Amino acid sequence: MSTLKHEPARILRPPSEERYAEELAALAATDEGDKPPGWRMSPRKVCSFICGTDGAISHNWKGAPTRTVVTRKFYGDDALVERAVIGLASNRALLLVGEPGTAKSLLSELLAAAISGTSVNVVQGTAATTEDQIRVQIPFLQHSGSLLAFSCMRFAKASHSPLSRTQRR
């Protein structure tokens, strides 16, 4: 009889809340803004986490004083990030639709990490994802207190997909 050896699971990339833990802690420690219910940071600090800051932030990290530079993580339109944060702050869901490779998944993960402290409950979709499939997941995510952000891909020739019709409403 042979025994199978199982290798421990490898993580390709740690989630954003682990990867950028020091930056999130620095922003939270210096956050004096109003936070929407259930948010860990104010909307302004969420935008700063994603778009970066100009200088280093002084704070305590693991019991020692330190200075942390919050790096830019999303290289796109800053106004898009602000609109996404404003929409989420008004207790609405966020649906990011666009061509493959335009950082929709990254932006969803960063928003979730900054707002709720966990990015593992972001819902992913494709051009074939229907509105009904998304609606089925909304009650579960709202009940669990998770950030409701969707990242869906739309291909150039997928103009007849259900998401494209939904987007035009």
N, C-alpha and C positions, 0 to 999 in steps of 0.2 A: 504494500500500500504506500502510495506517495502522498506527501503532504504538500499542499500549496502554500507558498509564502505570499502574503499580501503586503505590498508596499503601502506605506501611509499615503493618504491622498495628498496630492500636491496642489497648492493654490497658485494659480497663474498670476494673480494680482490681488493683493489684499483690498478689502473694501475701502472706500474713501474715508470713512470715519476712523479707520485704523491707520491708513497711509498718511493722513493729514491731521492726526490727533493733536499734535502740538499747535498747529495753526488754529484749529477749532477751539482749543482751550484758551489761546491768547485772545481770540476775538470774543469769546464768551466772558472772559474775565474783565474785559474793558468795555463791555456792552452796557450802555446806559439808556438805550432806546426802549420804547415800548415793544413788548413781544405779543403777537397774537396768541390766543389760547392754544396750548399744546406745543408751542414753538420753543426751541432752546435758545434762539437768538432773535434779535430784531431783524426786520427785513433789510435794513441798511447793512448790517453785519453779514447777512447771508450773501448779499451782492458783493461785499468786500472779499468774502471767502472765495467766491468763484472768479471774480475779476482781478483780485489782488489788491495790495495796498502800496502806497508810495514808500513808506519807511518801515522800520522795525517797530514792533510793539513790545513794550516792557511789561512783564508779568512773571508770576511764579509758575514754574513747570517742575513737577515732581519734587516740590519742596525747596527748590533753588531759584533765585531770581535769574531771569534770562531775557533775552531780546529775540523775538521771532519775526522773520519776514514772511508775510503772507504772499505766496506766489500766485501768479495768474495761472489758472487751470483751463479756462475756456477762452480760446482765441476766436472770438466772433463778435457780433454786435452786442455791445454792453446794454443797449436799450432793450434788446430782446430778453436779456437776463432780468433786467428791471421789470419788464412787463410780466414775465413769468412769475416773479416773486410777488408782485402786486396782485396778480390773479390768485395765487395760492393764499396770500394773506387775507383775501376776501372770502375765504372758505369755499373756493371753487376748485374743480379738478383742472389738470393741465394736460393737454394732448399736444405732443410735439410730432409734427408730420413733416417729412422731407425726404430728400434723396439719401441713399445710403452713403455713409461716411461723412455726415455733416454734424457729428458730435451730439446727436439727440440723446443717445444712451448715456454718454458722459455727463451731459447737463442734468439729466434726470437723476443720476446717481449722486452728483454733487449737491443738488437741491435737497434730496432726501437726507443726505448725511448732515448737512448744515441745519436743516429745519427740525428733523425728528431724531437725529442721532443714529439712525440706521438706514442703510441704503439697500438692504436685501429684499425689500418689498416693492420695488419698482416693477411695474408691469411692462413687459416687452411685447411687441406685436409686429406683424408684417403687413404687406399690402393686402393680404388675404384675410386679415383680422376683421371680423364684422363688428358692428356697433353692439349687437347683442352679446357677443363674447366679452366685450369690455364691460358692459352693464352688469353681467353676472358677477364680476369680480369687485365691483364698487362697494356693495354692502359689507363684504368680508373685510376689505381694507379699511373702510370707515369705522367698522366695529373694533378693529384691532388698533385703531389710533395711528395707523400708518399714513405716511404722506401719499397722497393720491397723484401720482405723476405717471403718464404713459409715454412711451417712446415707440413710435411706429414708423416703419419705412414705407415710402411711397415711390414706386418706380415710375419713370417718365411715361411709359405706355400703360400704366395702370389707372387711367382716368375713369374706367368703369368699375373700379373697386368700391366696396361699400363705404370705406373711409373717405374716398374722394367725394362721394355723394353727400355724406354727412357733413363734410367740411364746408360745402357750399350753402348749407341751410342757414 
